[in-house]
Amino acid sequence: MVYLIAEIDIHKSEECRSEWVEVRDGYMPDAPVLGRICGSGKGPMMRYSGSRLTVIYQPGPKTKPHKGSDRAAADTASDERPRPPATILLGTALVDAIDNYGNIHTLRVLVDSASQKDLITAACCKTLKLQLHPPCTKFVAGVGHIASPVEGVTCLTLRSRYDDSIQFPIRPLVVDHITKELPTAYIDVSRLNYLNNLPLSDCQFYKPAKIYLIIGSDLFARILRPNIISCSPGQPVAIDTLLGYVILGEAPTILKPAISEIHTFCTYDYDSLSNCLNRFFELEDVPDASLLTFDESECETIYCKTTRRDESGRYSVALPFKGDVSALETRRAPRSRYYSLERKLLSLPRHPHRPPTRGGRALALPDAAAVAERDLYMDDLVSSCLTEQDAALLSNELIELFRAGRFDLIKFSRNSAQVMSSIPHTHRVSDNVEFDANDKVKILGLHWLPAKDVFTFSVDWETRECTKRNILSTVARLWDLMGYVAPAILLAKLFIKWLWENKIDWDDTPPPSFIVRWQQFENELPLLRDVHLPRHIGVKAHCFTSVLGFADASERGYDGVVYLHVYYPDDNRYVLNLLTAKSRVAPLRHISLARLELCSNLILARLMRIVIDTYSLTSGKENPADCLSRGLTPSQLLSHPLWFPGPRFARSSPAEWSISQFDPSTITDLPESKTTTFINTAVKPDPPLLYTLALRISSWSKLNRIVIYVFRFIKILPRKFEISHLDVAELAVIRALQIVYFSD
């Protein structure tokens, strides 16, 4: 077929870039281009193969003439040479995804080097029937710090379409939606001839289509190859990867894309304010059970199944890979080198070899083994000894014990110069010890000063605008694991409660009265640096210890606090030290004080179960938990006569304590007691329908026939009559009469 344009009159430009008419052989957007025409006069003759063709007119820009002569306006129009329509291509690829049943699914993925995590849509997980696990992070965020919730994490294996041996196990985060269809417009592939015959990662990169998965920076770096193919400016670049050539950059489009379709990807873990608050309240709770995450449970299982110890004493354990590790199979080259080296060694003269020994004796360090099993957490070990000689001996035994397993126990810190002198210089640390030093966002942190052998607090904060968001951010970063400054922490919790009670929005400013109280609390936070608590709680040889617990509740909160009472018979002296404390804010809904008192006793019982199970009743004036249930500012906490030193009566013998055992029989009017009332009513049921029908019909045979018609209508009996239907009708009527006359 031949197509001829009889006459054309449009603006003529170099290579028809400002205004043109384009003819395509077919009706699809990616149909071959027959020609592009501009200027005036008769158009060229074009031949097309099918029965349809597409004619596209691209108008030029509208220009406003300058004030002045027509020549000036003409010069302005001719100088403006707008670029043809184009869009920015983001790298996409088609990969084979293997689900849990071994089935293969082809997914279109976005290769994003600016994403810290791999992402997958929830709809894709449902299609692949992937199992969801609890996520390690609850939010992901991107440009503008806009957070999106994470629904879970899953396991998935991706495979290259060009090589089945190239597989990548990933654990993407599951989100509801990733992006709209990409690219934003159809790409003009007729102008990208240099990409022909390349093994493209996405052979349909020019068509807008859905994105089901994002490959993050970690996997992106592992699939890159060194080859890059580029052309002139304004045309995309092809980057070679294990998935094929990924097309990136500016690309010409057939139609001008919508201005609003601009896609920018930058995804990272978002440690949101809610996560900080969750950690804060989990820290403030009484520890109950050790709950492992899914990843931690998997690592624990791998460790228990694969841990071995070789002849030298070194422990070996399999690496905890996530998912399939077949993609990491690279043993062919090192195996051949190993065999080559083995052949060379076998050709050398052989010498007898004696395995290394530990001085010809068995390693027997029961004290060090017991301490390592009891006082080791992750890669930190904290323990105490009664004497300096015991501490020096234990330190060297621990070093020897860990060295036998090919571990170096270093960074020793002691409160005794004599003990430190017995430890090698390479194994010492002179700095103060900070607990949970990996948490870089703490405002209030706990430190141990070995020189003074005391616990103290570090305060690192900056004044910010008083809004609900900033207040929550500050409170969530107060780190007080043992509850040494629990009254001040409770006051911070009460600030949060007040904000929720008064429905203050996230970025709203609270009333001036609240701002004054909050700023006073913020300004007094640095005073907590003056808190110095002895690390040694007073336990020595030949002493007697008692655990003393207090519980209290108010309308603001409830709590429990535990002290250690130590008696030294040699000099008839008593010492009382604060051990731990926990508190909770009273709920928003009103709860009676009696119930809150029960809640405080529950907290105390859990704390005492951790320490020891002994506690009695004291009066409120001598109860240090009373100040905790109401909260104190940092300045009030430092000068409080009961919190750090404990009650005055506890500095004497337990036989002299003014305490009384709780006797529930002495209480006659129990608060919140519930009375139960029973009401018996006699309800006479309505008589059966067949009984009512029998009272209206005097003929027995007629009654039976009516019952048969009724049973046919409600499909109890078939429509075809049988003699047995009379028996069914009679039995139904007799049962109805018996229900009425023999109900008792």
Summary of the structure (lengths in Angstrom):
residues: 744
radius of gyration: 40.9
end to end distance: 99.3
largest distance: 123.6
contacts: 1986
relative contact order: 0.06
helix: 32%
strand: 22%
